[in-house]
């Protein structure tokens, strides 16, 4: 019963501190994001209310990114206050072991794991996509393209070139290069526009098709053609959202599409593994905060420990991004590129706990 009372008390302190830290971070990042969006004002029809809406729609993605850092600082702050009032010392003297305290933190941390997963899977991806669509529509811009000639996509034995793609996934100035089994050019189809219908097909408008048969070329003109392709608006929507903010399902589908077409998948595979592992980092951060709760005033004031937590959180965020980039550049195994930062911080937490216990 005493342990349950302690866990409720600990939960109130940690949840309250984490919520406060997360709210402070969100306001800070929202302010800087809004300042960045002001530079877009006047471009097309982009107004102040568009900028505010864009920032609000990107907040769920910020919550997902900042959750582990907020958990680290919030847990560290709560445990440091308990240590300052000698409450942890009393509990340990009463028989509460480090293992029992870790288990209690683990139970409380499951809430953060679930919340991080929900924000990363359910809330952030559609909100991020809506934010990008809002800005593109308001500024009158097209979806970003990698080449001057437009977007290039491989679909089995066809190569597709799209000059422009609207935020609603409507395609403009489409060219489809079809090859046979021997990779000889079989046909070139050009269409003014294309829109995806509810039957899972693209409706191409104003189509001019050039067929190559037996060394001869023939031309056909058609006002409308139904085009069946593995490409869907969901696959093309990856152009609106960076891999780290995509949902697991979209990441999996696009990775499969790249694999089927023998294209590089490292960046998306690393993002996929990170999406699976990232919610668990909340537990790692709580374990990392525990050693600070065992240290008393000889380690300095509460503010110093909170500052240390901020530095550790920033360090984790940078290390996480660094290993993702290095994994893509060096062709590392995606799982290890994704899990290494969390594993290093978990080892650091274990080492600090061992050092504190020895003292």
N, C-alpha and C positions, 0 to 999 in steps of 0.2 A: 504493500500500500504506500509506504514511504517513497519507494522508487517511482511509483506512478505519479505521486504528488510532485516529486522532483522533476519528472519528465514534462508534466504540464507546465510547471514554472519555467523550465528551460525552453520549452516550445514557445511560450509567450514572449520570452526575452529574445530568442533568436529570430522568430518570425517577425516580430515588431522591428528589430534592428535591421533585418534584411530588407523589409518593405521600405523602411525609411531611406536606406542607402540606395536601393533601386530607384526610388522616386527621385532622389537627388541626381543620380546619374542620368536618368531619362530627361529631366529638365535641362541639364547641362548639354547633353547631346542634341536635344531638340532645338535649343537656342543656336548652337553652332550650325546645325543643319538648315535652320531657317535663314541664318545669315548667308549661307552658301546659296540658297534658293533665290534670295533677293537679286542675285546677279542675273537670273533668268527673266526677271520682270521686264515686260515690254516686248519680249520675243514672241511673235505671233499674237495670240490672245492671252498670254500668261499674265495673270493678275495676282494681287496679294492673297486673295482667298484660295487661289490654286496652290500657291506656295504653302499656305497653312494646312490645306487638305493633304498635300503631298507629305509634309512632315508628320502629320498625325497618322497617315497610313503606313509610314515606315517605322513607327514606334514599336509595333509587335516584333519586328525584326531586331530592333535594338534590345528589347526585353530578352529575346533569345540569346543574343550575343553577350549581354551583360549579366545574365543570371548567375553563372559561376563566380564572377568577381564579386557581385553583391552578396552572395552566400558566404564567401570567404570573409569579407569585411564585416558583415552582420554577425556571423558566428564568432569571429575573433573579438569583436566589440562586446558581445554579450558575455562570452567566457572571461574576458579581461575584467569586466565589471564584477562578475562573480568572484574572481580571484582577489580583486582589490578589497572586497568586503569579507574575504576569508571564507566564503561559502563553499568553495571547492575544497579547501583545506579541511573544513568540518566534515564534508561528505566523505572524503577519502579516509579521514580518521574514523569515520563511522563504518568503514568497510567497503565503500564503493571503489571497485578496482578500475584500472584504466580500460580493461576489456569491457566492463559493464557500461562505462561512460561512452565508449566507442559504439556499443550496440544501441544505446539511447540516441546518440547522434545519428546513427544509421536509420533508425525508425523515423526520426524527424526529417532526415534528408530525403526520404522517399517521396515526401510531398513536393520537394523541389525538383526531384527527378521527373515526376509526372507532369508538373507545370512546365518544365523546360521542354519536354517532349511535345506537349500539347501546343505550346507556342511555336515550336519549330516545325510541326507537322500540319496543324489545323489552322492556326491563326496567321502566322507570318507569311507563308507562301502566297495565298490569295491576296493578302493586303499589299505585299510588295509588288505583285503583278498589277493590281489596281492602281497603285501609286505611279508606276512607270507608264501605264496606259493613260492616266490622267495628265501627266506632264507632256507626253508625246502629242496627245490630242490638243491640249491647250496651246502648245508652242507650234503646232502644225508640222511637227517633225516626223520622220520615218524611223523605223526600228534601225538601230545601229548595224552597220554592215562592215565586213572585214576587208572587202576589196572595192576598188572603184567601179568594177563591173557588176557589183551587187553581191548577193548571197549565193553561195554555191553549196549544194547538198547532193550527196550520193545516195541513191535508192536502188539497191540491187545492181542491175546492169544499166541503169539510167543515171545521167548527171543532169541536175536541175539548176538552172540559173534564174534567180528572181532579182529584178532590179530594185524593187521597193516592197516592203511589207508594212501594211498599216497596223496600228495597235490592236485592231479587232481581227487580225490574222488574214485580212483580205490581201491577196497578192496582185502585183502589177508588173507588166512587162516580163512574162515568163517564157523561158526557153527550156525545152526538154530534149536532151540528146539521148537517143535510145540505141543500144548496141546489142548485137546478137551474141550467141554463145562463144563465138570466136573473137569477140570484141571488135567486130567491124561495124562501122556506123550504119545503122539501119534507117533511122528517121530523125528529123529535127522538127519539133512542133513549137510554134510561137503563138502566144496568146496575149491579148491586151490585159486581161485580168482573170482572177480565179477566186472563187468563194467556196468554202466548205459547207456542204449541206447536211441535213440530219440523217441521211442514208449512208454516211461515211465515205462520200466521194467529193471530189473537187469539180465544180462547174466552171469550165474555162470558156471565156467569151472571145469572139473574133479570132478564131484559130486559123493559122496558116501552117499546113503540114507538108514537109518535103520528104518524100519516100525515095530511098535508094535501092533499086532492085536490078540485078544483072548489069551493073555498070551504067544504068540509066537513072535519071531523076524525074520524078513527077510531083506536081504540086496540087494540093487540095485545099479549098477554102471552106470553112464551116463556121456558121454563126455561134454555135455552142457545142461543146463536147464534154461528156462525163469522163473524168480521169480518175482511175483507181490507183492509189498510191499508199505506201506504208507511212508516208508523211501525214501528220495530223496537226491541227492547231496546238494541241498539247505539246507535241515535240518541238514545233516552231516557237512555242512560248518560252523556251529556254533562252531565247535571245533577249527576253525582257528581264529575266531574273538570273542573278549569278548563281552558280551551282550550290554555294554554301547556304543559299536561302530558298532553294527548291525543296519540294516535298520528297519523301523517300520514293513514292510511286513514280513521280516524274523523273527522278534521277535514275531509277531502275529502268524505266522504259527507254529513256534516251541512251543510257549505257548499252542496252541491248541493241538499239538501233545502230549505234556506232560499231558494236562488235559484228553485227550482221553484215555491215558494209566495210569491215576490215579497216576501221579508223581508230585513231588513238583514243583511249578511254581513261588514261591515268587520272586526269583531273577530276572526272566525274566519279570514278571509283573511290578516290580518296575522299571526296565530298560525301559519298554514300556511307562509307565507314564512319566518317566523322559524325554524320547525323545519328548513327546508331550508338556511338560511344559518348558523344558530347553531353547528353543528359546525365550520365553517370559521373561526370566531373564534379557535380555538386557534392557528392559524397567524398570525393578526393579533397575538395576544398574544406569541408568540415573537419576531416581528419587532419589537414594541414593546420587548421586554426587551433586544434586542441592543445598542442604543446605550449602555445602562448598563454592559455588559461592556467597552466601549471606554474608559470613564471610570475613572480610578484614584483613589487616596486623596484627591485634591484635591476630590472630590465628597462626602467624608465616609466614615464607616464603613459596613460591610456592613449593619448594622441600619437605617441611614438609608435606604439604597436599597431594602431589603425593605419598610420602612414606606411608601416612595413607591409601590412595587408594590401594596401593600394599598390605598392610596388610589386608585390608578388602576383597580384591579379593582372597588372599590366604585363608583367614578364610572361605569365602563362598565355595571355592573349597573343603576344608577339611570337612566342615560341610555337604556338599552335599554327599561326599563319606561316611561319618560317618553314616548319616541317612539311606543310602542304606544298609550298612552292618548291622546296628541295626534292620532295617526292616526285613531283611532275618533271622537274629538270633532269634528275638522275635516274628516273625510272624505277624508284623503290617499290617494294611490295606495298600496295595501297593500305592494307591493314596496319602494317607497322608504321607507316608514315602518319596514320591517323591516331594510333594509340600511344605512340612514344611520348608526346608531351605529358599526357595524363599519367603514364607510367613513371616518368621521371619525377613528377610532383608527388606521386604516391610514395615513391622511394624516399624522397626528401622528407615527407611527413613521418614515415617510419623511422628514419634516422634521427629526426628531432625528438620524437617520442622516446626513443632509446636513450638519447643523451640526457633528456630531462629526468627520466626514470633513474638513470645512473647517479644523477646529482641528488 
